[in-house]
Amino acid sequence: MAKFILSYLGGEQPSSPTEGKKHFEKYTQWLTLLGESVIIPTIPLKDTITINPDGTVIEGTTTSMSGYTILEADSMEEALAMAKSCPFLEIGGSLEVSEIMQI
């Protein structure tokens, strides 16, 4: 089986703690439904620092990536099917799905 990374891009913050809890419950249910396909559930990112090619360092990101999940699937099509059911899409976020190369 191949491994795939789902990169979380953008997305709106919940409008209240109650909405945040509801979204987290949906997300937890989604991960549970994926079962053993989930290798690394969710790694949120924060406090990003960017190093530019010229060596300058700036606070913040040049992308909107906010986290990632690692999945195992038989094909890109299977990984895409899993990603399409992710609740992150319900809050205006996008997902990039990439196969992880073994080197």
Sequence and secondary structure as in RCSB ss.txt:
>XXXX:A:sequence
MAKFILSYLGGEQPSSPTEGKKHFEKYTQWLTLLGESVIIPTIPLKDTITINPDGTVIEGTTTSMSGYTILEADS
MEEALAMAKSCPFLEIGGSLEVSEIMQI
>XXXX:A:secstr
 EEEEEEEEE    SSHHHHHHHHHHHHHHHHHHGGGEEEEEEE  S EEE TTS EEES SS EEEEEEEEESS
HHHHHHHHHT GGGGGTEEEEEEE    
